[in-house]
Amino acid sequence: MTMSNQTSTVLVLLTVGDQAELVTDLHPKSAPLRVPAARIAEQAGLPANELPGRRFTVTRLTEDDANGFTLLNDPRR
């Protein structure tokens, strides 16, 4: 199943090394998606150490990747 060109919501569970583990519509807590934490941080505009526990929208979600991260409920705004 692929969900490209559709906005989806993801939750960053935690970061492990340079990877972030995400829970998505396609990836349950028991099998999270791993993507580079630096990519999320750059696209969302916040430090990588602040990613865990935050929710984002993504513009592209597949079984193997997610991209186009935007922070939801940004407390800085």
PyMOL Python script that loads the backbone (N, CA, C, O; Angstrom):
from pymol import cmd

cmd.read_pdbstr("""\
ATOM      1  N   MET A   1       0.841  -1.181   0.000  1.00  0.00           N
ATOM      2  CA  MET A   1       0.000   0.000   0.000  1.00  0.00           C
ATOM      3  C   MET A   1       0.884   1.241   0.000  1.00  0.00           C
ATOM      4  O   MET A   1       1.833   1.317   0.780  1.00  0.00           O
ATOM      5  N   THR A   2       0.598   2.187  -0.836  1.00  0.00           N
ATOM      6  CA  THR A   2       1.348   3.431  -0.929  1.00  0.00           C
ATOM      7  C   THR A   2       0.383   4.591  -0.834  1.00  0.00           C
ATOM      8  O   THR A   2      -0.684   4.574  -1.447  1.00  0.00           O
ATOM      9  N   MET A   3       0.763   5.603  -0.062  1.00  0.00           N
ATOM     10  CA  MET A   3      -0.076   6.781   0.108  1.00  0.00           C
ATOM     11  C   MET A   3       0.694   8.013  -0.341  1.00  0.00           C
ATOM     12  O   MET A   3       1.024   8.858   0.491  1.00  0.00           O
ATOM     13  N   SER A   4       0.985   8.140  -1.602  1.00  0.00           N
ATOM     14  CA  SER A   4       1.711   9.315  -2.065  1.00  0.00           C
ATOM     15  C   SER A   4       0.732  10.421  -2.433  1.00  0.00           C
ATOM     16  O   SER A   4      -0.430  10.160  -2.743  1.00  0.00           O
ATOM     17  N   ASN A   5       1.222  11.676  -2.396  1.00  0.00           N
ATOM     18  CA  ASN A   5       0.426  12.850  -2.748  1.00  0.00           C
ATOM     19  C   ASN A   5      -0.811  13.010  -1.883  1.00  0.00           C
ATOM     20  O   ASN A   5      -1.817  13.551  -2.342  1.00  0.00           O
ATOM     21  N   GLN A   6      -0.757  12.553  -0.645  1.00  0.00           N
ATOM     22  CA  GLN A   6      -1.863  12.687   0.289  1.00  0.00           C
ATOM     23  C   GLN A   6      -1.255  13.075   1.630  1.00  0.00           C
ATOM     24  O   GLN A   6      -0.317  12.424   2.089  1.00  0.00           O
ATOM     25  N   THR A   7      -1.765  14.112   2.258  1.00  0.00           N
ATOM     26  CA  THR A   7      -1.243  14.534   3.547  1.00  0.00           C
ATOM     27  C   THR A   7      -1.620  13.517   4.610  1.00  0.00           C
ATOM     28  O   THR A   7      -2.779  13.118   4.722  1.00  0.00           O
ATOM     29  N   SER A   8      -0.630  13.103   5.390  1.00  0.00           N
ATOM     30  CA  SER A   8      -0.838  12.160   6.476  1.00  0.00           C
ATOM     31  C   SER A   8      -0.227  12.738   7.742  1.00  0.00           C
ATOM     32  O   SER A   8       0.639  13.611   7.679  1.00  0.00           O
ATOM     33  N   THR A   9      -0.679  12.249   8.890  1.00  0.00           N
ATOM     34  CA  THR A   9      -0.134  12.666  10.175  1.00  0.00           C
ATOM     35  C   THR A   9       0.759  11.567  10.711  1.00  0.00           C
ATOM     36  O   THR A   9       0.418  10.386  10.637  1.00  0.00           O
ATOM     37  N   VAL A  10       1.918  11.962  11.260  1.00  0.00           N
ATOM     38  CA  VAL A  10       2.855  11.008  11.847  1.00  0.00           C
ATOM     39  C   VAL A  10       3.255  11.476  13.232  1.00  0.00           C
ATOM     40  O   VAL A  10       3.208  12.670  13.527  1.00  0.00           O
ATOM     41  N   LEU A  11       3.648  10.537  14.084  1.00  0.00           N
ATOM     42  CA  LEU A  11       4.138  10.807  15.427  1.00  0.00           C
ATOM     43  C   LEU A  11       5.559  10.294  15.523  1.00  0.00           C
ATOM     44  O   LEU A  11       5.829   9.149  15.162  1.00  0.00           O
ATOM     45  N   VAL A  12       6.477  11.127  16.006  1.00  0.00           N
ATOM     46  CA  VAL A  12       7.847  10.670  16.253  1.00  0.00           C
ATOM     47  C   VAL A  12       7.868  10.042  17.638  1.00  0.00           C
ATOM     48  O   VAL A  12       7.680  10.728  18.643  1.00  0.00           O
ATOM     49  N   LEU A  13       8.096   8.739  17.684  1.00  0.00           N
ATOM     50  CA  LEU A  13       8.182   8.040  18.969  1.00  0.00           C
ATOM     51  C   LEU A  13       9.460   8.407  19.697  1.00  0.00           C
ATOM     52  O   LEU A  13       9.440   8.807  20.861  1.00  0.00           O
ATOM     53  N   LEU A  14      10.580   8.262  18.985  1.00  0.00           N
ATOM     54  CA  LEU A  14      11.879   8.522  19.575  1.00  0.00           C
ATOM     55  C   LEU A  14      12.917   8.632  18.482  1.00  0.00           C
ATOM     56  O   LEU A  14      12.657   8.333  17.317  1.00  0.00           O
ATOM     57  N   THR A  15      14.096   9.066  18.882  1.00  0.00           N
ATOM     58  CA  THR A  15      15.219   9.067  17.948  1.00  0.00           C
ATOM     59  C   THR A  15      16.249   8.084  18.468  1.00  0.00           C
ATOM     60  O   THR A  15      16.486   7.984  19.671  1.00  0.00           O
ATOM     61  N   VAL A  16      16.857   7.356  17.536  1.00  0.00           N
ATOM     62  CA  VAL A  16      17.890   6.375  17.849  1.00  0.00           C
ATOM     63  C   VAL A  16      19.062   6.687  16.933  1.00  0.00           C
ATOM     64  O   VAL A  16      18.995   6.465  15.724  1.00  0.00           O
ATOM     65  N   GLY A  17      20.146   7.208  17.521  1.00  0.00           N
ATOM     66  CA  GLY A  17      21.262   7.644  16.691  1.00  0.00           C
ATOM     67  C   GLY A  17      20.798   8.764  15.791  1.00  0.00           C
ATOM     68  O   GLY A  17      20.267   9.768  16.267  1.00  0.00           O
ATOM     69  N   ASP A  18      20.992   8.603  14.496  1.00  0.00           N
ATOM     70  CA  ASP A  18      20.569   9.646  13.556  1.00  0.00           C
ATOM     71  C   ASP A  18      19.219   9.348  12.908  1.00  0.00           C
ATOM     72  O   ASP A  18      18.825  10.029  11.961  1.00  0.00           O
ATOM     73  N   GLN A  19      18.502   8.329  13.414  1.00  0.00           N
ATOM     74  CA  GLN A  19      17.210   7.939  12.865  1.00  0.00           C
ATOM     75  C   GLN A  19      16.069   8.294  13.815  1.00  0.00           C
ATOM     76  O   GLN A  19      16.225   8.246  15.035  1.00  0.00           O
ATOM     77  N   ALA A  20      14.921   8.649  13.239  1.00  0.00           N
ATOM     78  CA  ALA A  20      13.705   8.875  14.012  1.00  0.00           C
ATOM     79  C   ALA A  20      12.743   7.731  13.717  1.00  0.00           C
ATOM     80  O   ALA A  20      12.618   7.301  12.571  1.00  0.00           O
ATOM     81  N   GLU A  21      12.069   7.242  14.745  1.00  0.00           N
ATOM     82  CA  GLU A  21      11.076   6.190  14.577  1.00  0.00           C
ATOM     83  C   GLU A  21       9.696   6.824  14.579  1.00  0.00           C
ATOM     84  O   GLU A  21       9.323   7.539  15.509  1.00  0.00           O
ATOM     85  N   LEU A  22       8.936   6.546  13.504  1.00  0.00           N
ATOM     86  CA  LEU A  22       7.637   7.170  13.294  1.00  0.00           C
ATOM     87  C   LEU A  22       6.497   6.164  13.349  1.00  0.00           C
ATOM     88  O   LEU A  22       6.610   5.049  12.839  1.00  0.00           O
ATOM     89  N   VAL A  23       5.403   6.571  13.971  1.00  0.00           N
ATOM     90  CA  VAL A  23       4.149   5.831  13.898  1.00  0.00           C
ATOM     91  C   VAL A  23       3.287   6.558  12.873  1.00  0.00           C
ATOM     92  O   VAL A  23       3.079   7.768  12.968  1.00  0.00           O
ATOM     93  N   THR A  24       2.787   5.808  11.890  1.00  0.00           N
ATOM     94  CA  THR A  24       1.991   6.384  10.808  1.00  0.00           C
ATOM     95  C   THR A  24       0.780   5.498  10.555  1.00  0.00           C
ATOM     96  O   THR A  24       0.585   4.489  11.232  1.00  0.00           O
ATOM     97  N   ASP A  25      -0.027   5.880   9.583  1.00  0.00           N
ATOM     98  CA  ASP A  25      -1.161   5.038   9.181  1.00  0.00           C
ATOM     99  C   ASP A  25      -0.693   3.682   8.666  1.00  0.00           C
ATOM    100  O   ASP A  25      -1.431   2.699   8.738  1.00  0.00           O
ATOM    101  N   LEU A  26       0.529   3.628   8.149  1.00  0.00           N
ATOM    102  CA  LEU A  26       1.077   2.384   7.596  1.00  0.00           C
ATOM    103  C   LEU A  26       2.034   1.671   8.548  1.00  0.00           C
ATOM    104  O   LEU A  26       2.438   0.540   8.282  1.00  0.00           O
ATOM    105  N   HIS A  27       2.402   2.323   9.659  1.00  0.00           N
ATOM    106  CA  HIS A  27       3.444   1.802  10.545  1.00  0.00           C
ATOM    107  C   HIS A  27       3.003   1.896  12.005  1.00  0.00           C
ATOM    108  O   HIS A  27       2.997   2.984  12.579  1.00  0.00           O
ATOM    109  N   PRO A  28       2.629   0.753  12.616  1.00  0.00           N
ATOM    110  CA  PRO A  28       2.206   0.759  14.020  1.00  0.00           C
ATOM    111  C   PRO A  28       3.414   0.900  14.961  1.00  0.00           C
ATOM    112  O   PRO A  28       4.563   0.810  14.529  1.00  0.00           O
ATOM    113  N   LYS A  29       3.135   1.119  16.245  1.00  0.00           N
ATOM    114  CA  LYS A  29       4.210   1.223  17.245  1.00  0.00           C
ATOM    115  C   LYS A  29       5.119  -0.006  17.242  1.00  0.00           C
ATOM    116  O   LYS A  29       6.313   0.103  17.518  1.00  0.00           O
ATOM    117  N   SER A  30       4.564  -1.155  16.935  1.00  0.00           N
ATOM    118  CA  SER A  30       5.347  -2.390  16.946  1.00  0.00           C
ATOM    119  C   SER A  30       6.297  -2.513  15.759  1.00  0.00           C
ATOM    120  O   SER A  30       7.215  -3.333  15.782  1.00  0.00           O
ATOM    121  N   ALA A  31       6.084  -1.709  14.727  1.00  0.00           N
ATOM    122  CA  ALA A  31       6.937  -1.737  13.526  1.00  0.00           C
ATOM    123  C   ALA A  31       7.050  -0.323  12.952  1.00  0.00           C
ATOM    124  O   ALA A  31       6.569  -0.068  11.848  1.00  0.00           O
ATOM    125  N   PRO A  32       7.683   0.601  13.691  1.00  0.00           N
ATOM    126  CA  PRO A  32       7.745   1.992  13.228  1.00  0.00           C
ATOM    127  C   PRO A  32       8.617   2.164  11.996  1.00  0.00           C
ATOM    128  O   PRO A  32       9.504   1.359  11.712  1.00  0.00           O
ATOM    129  N   LEU A  33       8.334   3.244  11.275  1.00  0.00           N
ATOM    130  CA  LEU A  33       9.131   3.626  10.116  1.00  0.00           C
ATOM    131  C   LEU A  33      10.343   4.407  10.607  1.00  0.00           C
ATOM    132  O   LEU A  33      10.210   5.276  11.469  1.00  0.00           O
ATOM    133  N   ARG A  34      11.516   4.112  10.073  1.00  0.00           N
ATOM    134  CA  ARG A  34      12.724   4.858  10.427  1.00  0.00           C
ATOM    135  C   ARG A  34      13.123   5.762   9.267  1.00  0.00           C
ATOM    136  O   ARG A  34      13.261   5.314   8.129  1.00  0.00           O
ATOM    137  N   VAL A  35      13.308   7.051   9.580  1.00  0.00           N
ATOM    138  CA  VAL A  35      13.772   8.034   8.604  1.00  0.00           C
ATOM    139  C   VAL A  35      14.840   8.894   9.269  1.00  0.00           C
ATOM    140  O   VAL A  35      14.908   8.942  10.497  1.00  0.00           O
ATOM    141  N   PRO A  36      15.675   9.572   8.486  1.00  0.00           N
ATOM    142  CA  PRO A  36      16.710  10.417   9.078  1.00  0.00           C
ATOM    143  C   PRO A  36      16.104  11.562   9.915  1.00  0.00           C
ATOM    144  O   PRO A  36      15.284  12.339   9.426  1.00  0.00           O
ATOM    145  N   ALA A  37      16.523  11.643  11.172  1.00  0.00           N
ATOM    146  CA  ALA A  37      16.037  12.703  12.061  1.00  0.00           C
ATOM    147  C   ALA A  37      16.418  14.075  11.527  1.00  0.00           C
ATOM    148  O   ALA A  37      15.653  15.028  11.679  1.00  0.00           O
ATOM    149  N   ALA A  38      17.581  14.193  10.908  1.00  0.00           N
ATOM    150  CA  ALA A  38      18.035  15.479  10.386  1.00  0.00           C
ATOM    151  C   ALA A  38      17.094  15.999   9.297  1.00  0.00           C
ATOM    152  O   ALA A  38      16.886  17.207   9.187  1.00  0.00           O
ATOM    153  N   ARG A  39      16.527  15.100   8.493  1.00  0.00           N
ATOM    154  CA  ARG A  39      15.593  15.521   7.442  1.00  0.00           C
ATOM    155  C   ARG A  39      14.339  16.130   8.055  1.00  0.00           C
ATOM    156  O   ARG A  39      13.870  17.179   7.615  1.00  0.00           O
ATOM    157  N   ILE A  40      13.798  15.464   9.075  1.00  0.00           N
ATOM    158  CA  ILE A  40      12.603  15.989   9.740  1.00  0.00           C
ATOM    159  C   ILE A  40      12.906  17.349  10.362  1.00  0.00           C
ATOM    160  O   ILE A  40      12.145  18.303  10.203  1.00  0.00           O
ATOM    161  N   ALA A  41      14.036  17.421  11.077  1.00  0.00           N
ATOM    162  CA  ALA A  41      14.418  18.664  11.758  1.00  0.00           C
ATOM    163  C   ALA A  41      14.571  19.807  10.764  1.00  0.00           C
ATOM    164  O   ALA A  41      14.101  20.917  11.015  1.00  0.00           O
ATOM    165  N   GLU A  42      15.214  19.546   9.655  1.00  0.00           N
ATOM    166  CA  GLU A  42      15.419  20.592   8.639  1.00  0.00           C
ATOM    167  C   GLU A  42      14.094  21.052   8.031  1.00  0.00           C
ATOM    168  O   GLU A  42      13.847  22.251   7.903  1.00  0.00           O
ATOM    169  N   GLN A  43      13.251  20.100   7.660  1.00  0.00           N
ATOM    170  CA  GLN A  43      11.989  20.449   7.011  1.00  0.00           C
ATOM    171  C   GLN A  43      11.016  21.131   7.968  1.00  0.00           C
ATOM    172  O   GLN A  43      10.261  22.014   7.562  1.00  0.00           O
ATOM    173  N   ALA A  44      11.033  20.722   9.243  1.00  0.00           N
ATOM    174  CA  ALA A  44      10.085  21.270  10.222  1.00  0.00           C
ATOM    175  C   ALA A  44      10.637  22.486  10.961  1.00  0.00           C
ATOM    176  O   ALA A  44       9.883  23.217  11.603  1.00  0.00           O
ATOM    177  N   GLY A  45      11.948  22.707  10.872  1.00  0.00           N
ATOM    178  CA  GLY A  45      12.536  23.881  11.491  1.00  0.00           C
ATOM    179  C   GLY A  45      12.683  23.816  12.991  1.00  0.00           C
ATOM    180  O   GLY A  45      12.477  24.818  13.677  1.00  0.00           O
ATOM    181  N   LEU A  46      13.038  22.646  13.521  1.00  0.00           N
ATOM    182  CA  LEU A  46      13.326  22.554  14.933  1.00  0.00           C
ATOM    183  C   LEU A  46      14.458  21.560  15.158  1.00  0.00           C
ATOM    184  O   LEU A  46      14.728  20.742  14.278  1.00  0.00           O
ATOM    185  N   PRO A  47      15.129  21.604  16.306  1.00  0.00           N
ATOM    186  CA  PRO A  47      16.262  20.712  16.555  1.00  0.00           C
ATOM    187  C   PRO A  47      15.850  19.240  16.613  1.00  0.00           C
ATOM    188  O   PRO A  47      14.745  18.911  17.044  1.00  0.00           O
ATOM    189  N   ALA A  48      16.739  18.375  16.181  1.00  0.00           N
ATOM    190  CA  ALA A  48      16.453  16.936  16.169  1.00  0.00           C
ATOM    191  C   ALA A  48      16.144  16.399  17.561  1.00  0.00           C
ATOM    192  O   ALA A  48      15.351  15.467  17.698  1.00  0.00           O
ATOM    193  N   ASN A  49      16.757  16.970  18.595  1.00  0.00           N
ATOM    194  CA  ASN A  49      16.499  16.471  19.950  1.00  0.00           C
ATOM    195  C   ASN A  49      15.105  16.840  20.452  1.00  0.00           C
ATOM    196  O   ASN A  49      14.686  16.353  21.503  1.00  0.00           O
ATOM    197  N   GLU A  50      14.380  17.688  19.726  1.00  0.00           N
ATOM    198  CA  GLU A  50      13.007  18.052  20.101  1.00  0.00           C
ATOM    199  C   GLU A  50      11.947  17.282  19.308  1.00  0.00           C
ATOM    200  O   GLU A  50      10.758  17.573  19.436  1.00  0.00           O
ATOM    201  N   LEU A  51      12.351  16.318  18.502  1.00  0.00           N
ATOM    202  CA  LEU A  51      11.398  15.574  17.681  1.00  0.00           C
ATOM    203  C   LEU A  51      10.536  14.576  18.454  1.00  0.00           C
ATOM    204  O   LEU A  51       9.334  14.505  18.198  1.00  0.00           O
ATOM    205  N   PRO A  52      11.099  13.799  19.394  1.00  0.00           N
ATOM    206  CA  PRO A  52      10.280  12.782  20.067  1.00  0.00           C
ATOM    207  C   PRO A  52       9.039  13.363  20.738  1.00  0.00           C
ATOM    208  O   PRO A  52       9.095  14.375  21.436  1.00  0.00           O
ATOM    209  N   GLY A  53       7.913  12.683  20.498  1.00  0.00           N
ATOM    210  CA  GLY A  53       6.643  13.076  21.079  1.00  0.00           C
ATOM    211  C   GLY A  53       5.867  14.093  20.260  1.00  0.00           C
ATOM    212  O   GLY A  53       4.736  14.431  20.610  1.00  0.00           O
ATOM    213  N   ARG A  54       6.446  14.583  19.188  1.00  0.00           N
ATOM    214  CA  ARG A  54       5.774  15.596  18.362  1.00  0.00           C
ATOM    215  C   ARG A  54       5.071  14.955  17.172  1.00  0.00           C
ATOM    216  O   ARG A  54       5.473  13.909  16.661  1.00  0.00           O
ATOM    217  N   ARG A  55       4.005  15.628  16.755  1.00  0.00           N
ATOM    218  CA  ARG A  55       3.234  15.185  15.584  1.00  0.00           C
ATOM    219  C   ARG A  55       3.513  16.124  14.416  1.00  0.00           C
ATOM    220  O   ARG A  55       3.695  17.331  14.579  1.00  0.00           O
ATOM    221  N   PHE A  56       3.538  15.518  13.234  1.00  0.00           N
ATOM    222  CA  PHE A  56       3.827  16.245  11.998  1.00  0.00           C
ATOM    223  C   PHE A  56       2.851  15.802  10.931  1.00  0.00           C
ATOM    224  O   PHE A  56       2.291  14.708  11.004  1.00  0.00           O
ATOM    225  N   THR A  57       2.645  16.657   9.934  1.00  0.00           N
ATOM    226  CA  THR A  57       2.007  16.209   8.707  1.00  0.00           C
ATOM    227  C   THR A  57       3.136  15.931   7.729  1.00  0.00           C
ATOM    228  O   THR A  57       4.196  16.552   7.794  1.00  0.00           O
ATOM    229  N   VAL A  58       2.901  14.999   6.830  1.00  0.00           N
ATOM    230  CA  VAL A  58       3.847  14.707   5.757  1.00  0.00           C
ATOM    231  C   VAL A  58       3.083  14.751   4.442  1.00  0.00           C
ATOM    232  O   VAL A  58       1.914  14.374   4.372  1.00  0.00           O
ATOM    233  N   THR A  59       3.760  15.215   3.412  1.00  0.00           N
ATOM    234  CA  THR A  59       3.112  15.290   2.096  1.00  0.00           C
ATOM    235  C   THR A  59       3.272  14.001   1.307  1.00  0.00           C
ATOM    236  O   THR A  59       2.555  13.765   0.335  1.00  0.00           O
ATOM    237  N   ARG A  60       4.226  13.161   1.734  1.00  0.00           N
ATOM    238  CA  ARG A  60       4.456  11.894   1.042  1.00  0.00           C
ATOM    239  C   ARG A  60       4.728  10.805   2.066  1.00  0.00           C
ATOM    240  O   ARG A  60       5.631  10.936   2.892  1.00  0.00           O
ATOM    241  N   LEU A  61       3.950   9.733   2.016  1.00  0.00           N
ATOM    242  CA  LEU A  61       4.132   8.599   2.911  1.00  0.00           C
ATOM    243  C   LEU A  61       4.030   7.315   2.113  1.00  0.00           C
ATOM    244  O   LEU A  61       3.042   7.087   1.415  1.00  0.00           O
ATOM    245  N   THR A  62       5.051   6.475   2.215  1.00  0.00           N
ATOM    246  CA  THR A  62       5.031   5.154   1.595  1.00  0.00           C
ATOM    247  C   THR A  62       5.425   4.137   2.658  1.00  0.00           C
ATOM    248  O   THR A  62       5.696   4.503   3.802  1.00  0.00           O
ATOM    249  N   GLU A  63       5.456   2.886   2.290  1.00  0.00           N
ATOM    250  CA  GLU A  63       5.865   1.847   3.233  1.00  0.00           C
ATOM    251  C   GLU A  63       7.315   2.015   3.663  1.00  0.00           C
ATOM    252  O   GLU A  63       7.692   1.584   4.753  1.00  0.00           O
ATOM    253  N   ASP A  64       8.142   2.647   2.805  1.00  0.00           N
ATOM    254  CA  ASP A  64       9.574   2.747   3.062  1.00  0.00           C
ATOM    255  C   ASP A  64      10.082   4.135   3.420  1.00  0.00           C
ATOM    256  O   ASP A  64      11.240   4.277   3.811  1.00  0.00           O
ATOM    257  N   ASP A  65       9.240   5.172   3.295  1.00  0.00           N
ATOM    258  CA  ASP A  65       9.753   6.525   3.511  1.00  0.00           C
ATOM    259  C   ASP A  65       8.610   7.500   3.803  1.00  0.00           C
ATOM    260  O   ASP A  65       7.438   7.222   3.550  1.00  0.00           O
ATOM    261  N   ALA A  66       9.006   8.653   4.346  1.00  0.00           N
ATOM    262  CA  ALA A  66       8.087   9.775   4.560  1.00  0.00           C
ATOM    263  C   ALA A  66       8.878  11.042   4.268  1.00  0.00           C
ATOM    264  O   ALA A  66      10.085  11.100   4.503  1.00  0.00           O
ATOM    265  N   ASN A  67       8.182  12.061   3.750  1.00  0.00           N
ATOM    266  CA  ASN A  67       8.868  13.296   3.381  1.00  0.00           C
ATOM    267  C   ASN A  67       7.871  14.448   3.398  1.00  0.00           C
ATOM    268  O   ASN A  67       6.660  14.235   3.327  1.00  0.00           O
ATOM    269  N   GLY A  68       8.393  15.678   3.494  1.00  0.00           N
ATOM    270  CA  GLY A  68       7.552  16.871   3.512  1.00  0.00           C
ATOM    271  C   GLY A  68       6.962  17.124   4.885  1.00  0.00           C
ATOM    272  O   GLY A  68       5.751  17.298   5.018  1.00  0.00           O
ATOM    273  N   PHE A  69       7.814  17.148   5.918  1.00  0.00           N
ATOM    274  CA  PHE A  69       7.380  17.269   7.306  1.00  0.00           C
ATOM    275  C   PHE A  69       7.031  18.706   7.691  1.00  0.00           C
ATOM    276  O   PHE A  69       7.791  19.636   7.418  1.00  0.00           O
ATOM    277  N   THR A  70       5.856  18.877   8.338  1.00  0.00           N
ATOM    278  CA  THR A  70       5.440  20.151   8.904  1.00  0.00           C
ATOM    279  C   THR A  70       4.963  19.878  10.329  1.00  0.00           C
ATOM    280  O   THR A  70       4.122  19.008  10.554  1.00  0.00           O
ATOM    281  N   LEU A  71       5.501  20.618  11.279  1.00  0.00           N
ATOM    282  CA  LEU A  71       5.137  20.447  12.683  1.00  0.00           C
ATOM    283  C   LEU A  71       3.701  20.865  12.922  1.00  0.00           C
ATOM    284  O   LEU A  71       3.276  21.935  12.487  1.00  0.00           O
ATOM    285  N   LEU A  72       2.946  20.012  13.620  1.00  0.00           N
ATOM    286  CA  LEU A  72       1.599  20.352  14.047  1.00  0.00           C
ATOM    287  C   LEU A  72       1.651  20.957  15.446  1.00  0.00           C
ATOM    288  O   LEU A  72       2.507  20.589  16.250  1.00  0.00           O
ATOM    289  N   ASN A  73       0.753  21.870  15.736  1.00  0.00           N
ATOM    290  CA  ASN A  73       0.665  22.466  17.077  1.00  0.00           C
ATOM    291  C   ASN A  73       1.997  23.011  17.550  1.00  0.00           C
ATOM    292  O   ASN A  73       2.467  22.672  18.636  1.00  0.00           O
ATOM    293  N   ASP A  74       2.595  23.844  16.743  1.00  0.00           N
ATOM    294  CA  ASP A  74       3.889  24.439  17.061  1.00  0.00           C
ATOM    295  C   ASP A  74       3.725  25.421  18.222  1.00  0.00           C
ATOM    296  O   ASP A  74       3.076  26.453  18.051  1.00  0.00           O
ATOM    297  N   PRO A  75       4.294  25.133  19.400  1.00  0.00           N
ATOM    298  CA  PRO A  75       4.129  26.024  20.563  1.00  0.00           C
ATOM    299  C   PRO A  75       4.853  27.363  20.389  1.00  0.00           C
ATOM    300  O   PRO A  75       4.611  28.294  21.156  1.00  0.00           O
ATOM    301  N   ARG A  76       5.721  27.467  19.409  1.00  0.00           N
ATOM    302  CA  ARG A  76       6.465  28.704  19.196  1.00  0.00           C
ATOM    303  C   ARG A  76       5.650  29.740  18.428  1.00  0.00           C
ATOM    304  O   ARG A  76       6.086  30.883  18.283  1.00  0.00           O
ATOM    305  N   ARG A  77       4.488  29.362  17.943  1.00  0.00           N
ATOM    306  CA  ARG A  77       3.663  30.288  17.141  1.00  0.00           C
ATOM    307  C   ARG A  77       2.429  30.691  17.884  1.00  0.00           C
ATOM    308  O   ARG A  77       1.621  31.463  17.367  1.00  0.00           O
TER     309      ARG A  77
END
""", "prot")
cmd.dss("prot")
cmd.show_as("cartoon", "prot")
cmd.util.cbc("prot")
cmd.orient("prot")
